Amino acid sequence: MFKDNSATIPTTGENGETVLLFRLGGFLDSAEKVKEVAGLESLPKVVEGESARGIVNFCLVGKTTQRKLEEWLVQQAVLQN
């Protein structure tokens, strides 16, 4: 489910970091929830996009945060390893 609603994209930042772009919703429905679950110091970047359902919000996170979110979702019995 998480991977179906996300995409990994390279950024053009200073270090060429790879980020995950995923649609906010369900267990991870806000930047505040992502910050809490991943133990981030600040809110992750959120961008607005459009889908067949209309306007949706997407969150951008790095690989370390992605792993933390996936681990948390597995603990919530949402993802399977």
PEVEN-V426654 format. One record per backbone hydrogen bond with DSSP energy under -0.5 kcal/mol. NH is the residue of the N-H (numbers start at 1). CO is the residue of the C=O. Records with the same first field share a line. If there is no record, write none. Layout:
BEGIN
NH=CO ; CO
END
This chain:
BEGIN
5=1 ; 2
6=3
7=21
9=7 ; 19
11=17
16=13
19=9
20=61
21=7
22=20 ; 59
23=5
24=57
25=28
28=25
29=27
34=30
35=31
36=32
37=33
38=34
39=35
40=35
45=60
47=58
49=56
51=54
54=51
56=49
58=47
59=22
60=45
61=20 ; 59
63=18
66=62
67=63
68=64
69=65
70=66
71=67
72=68
73=69
74=70
75=71
76=72
77=74
78=73
79=73
END
